[in-house]
Amino acid sequence: MLLLAVATACAGTFFGAAVYINFVEHPARMACGQELALREFGPSYARASVMQGALAVLGSLIGLPLGCYVIPRWQSPRFCLVSLCHSL
């Protein structure tokens, strides 16, 4: 169950970071002008892509096998196939 908590925490952190970037950080930078937004975007994007990429990979690597294990056996192959296609 610890791995389930880790996978859920990765998904929640990824979602929170995406919401923050889209609704807070991007509008604030655009309000300061395009020159400042462009200057700040590069370093911020580099840091954010590393964090969000790691969270997405870790959450997928933990969550997919866990989902196949937790779901009842008769649903497992269908769930794993849908999960795998969705993560691509």
Secondary structure, DSSP 8 states (H G I E B T S, - for coil): -HHHHHHHHHHHHHHHHHHHIIIIIHHHHHHT-HHHHHHHHHHHHHHHHHHHHHHHHHHHHHHHHHHHHHS-TTTHHHHHHHHHHHH-
